[in-house]
Amino acid sequence: MLRFSDAFAPSAVRVTSRAALAVSALVFVGSSAMAAAGSAHDSVLTILIRWAPLLLSGFLFNLLISVLSMAVGTLAGIPLGMMQLSSLRPLARLGYYLTQFFRNAPWLVLLFICVMLLPFEFRVAGLRIPFPDWVKAVVGFSLPAMANVSEILRGAVLSVPTGQWESAESLGFNRRQTMFQIILPQCIKRMLPPWMNLYSLITMSTVTASVVGVSEMLTMTAQVHAAEGSRPELLAPLYSFAMLCFFVYAYPIGKWTEYLERKYQVKD
Amino acid sequence: MTQPDRGFVSLRDVHKTFGAHKVINGISLDVAKGETICIIGPSGSGKSTLIRCINALVPVDRGSIHLDGIEVNTPKLDKLALRRRVGIVFQQYNLFPHKTALENIMMAPITVLKQDRAEVEARARALLKKVRLAGKEGAYPGELSGGQQQRVAIARSLAMRPDVMLFDEVTAALDPETKKDVLTTIQDLARDGMTCLVVTHEMGFAREVSNRVYFTEGGLIVEHAPPAEFFSNPQDPRTREFLSQVL
């Protein structure tokens, strides 16, 4: 089967991403030019080049937190989703309530709770295991990621036509065999686009870790601004730079997600 | 209308309701080993439910269903023992889309019956040949036509070496051209002595292949007879009306 989207999507992605990049670059350069005009200080570009390594190291920290949160959230979310689908009623109920609890909590509140309530170190048999704020933040982001992955899994399993269960049952498969050999393998494709979407959202929200003092990009940007004398004209270029970094990272993921969505579109 | 004393498959006064809706309203029928029967009737007359009761996909409310001595309507039913002996083919094929044609056929014998892989594979290849799909071993369901998928589904059921085959409107979703291949496959099976229960709207098939035709309406068997008699001289006015609409 040749799908229309297979041939079409990649070029469309390239064209639109180029346009979007141009727009954001324009905003960035424009604001830099505005800041540079009529100023005796270092030019915005000089400032940005000076601080870029620090700002980018902050950005890398955002990515590290997002990747770890998503990994932990996925590893915990899959068993939680399976719990929701369990034929044991109490287990399914527990899975459902845990999922709903963390899905309906504001991410920032979960982050606060984790950062404030988790100890800064654990002692296991005389061994000190430090538990810095950024690790607590990973825990904080993992919780909503887990709940959302759980729900994505549940949705994917329920979207498999009942005929698949029926024919597996008629062939003598038990529930477990049906789930692992027939239903779940069909769920991977269905889960991938919403899972990637969730990852993008987590990535965007990692900047909220600045509120609890993690040295990620937003924190760094504020510190750089302060170090350059808190000049108001630097606000736009510095924060635009932060936005641009996230955009350059997340936009292709979004486009790729759209492409996969079209490719794996479930046909009745 | 004489019946064998005890059928290979025999239903006695089977009842089934879904909520307030009575789908099966006291059906009895007997099928001898090696016989092929066709069940016809208007939509919503309980034909599909009836056939699903026989392999315990749908539990019945009342009545007894026997398959070569296995009582189906009992909580002590060994479902696996029953399903090894009964194959079912559905209207929507329900092949596993992530597996090739050959893998679809091999899965159940390997996973459920724990049979030897090499032996199962040889059998699966032979079955594909039998349903005239040699060469399609590596094709995924999405790459096959409806008729081809349906024949893979038949082969998949046959791989469990059942004694009885149930067909639930298996050609209803197919184009006229591909229908014929599927019907020929079922006809071949019937000729080879497989016990077949076929729910169908294909009157030509019912006339040619079946040993007996059952007409159901409102969850009841209105009339049943050998096909020659059934089609040339229907007794009940409801049968006559139905036949006048479809023939």
Interface residues (C-beta under 8 A of the other chain):
Chain A: M1 P161 G163 Q164 E166 S167 A168 E169 S170 L171 G172 F173 N174 Q177 Q181 I182 P185 Q186
Chain B: N55 L57 K79 L80 R83 R84 V86 G87 I88 F90 Q92 N94 L95 F96 P97 H98 M107 A108 T111 V112 L113 G142 E143 A153 R156 S157 M160
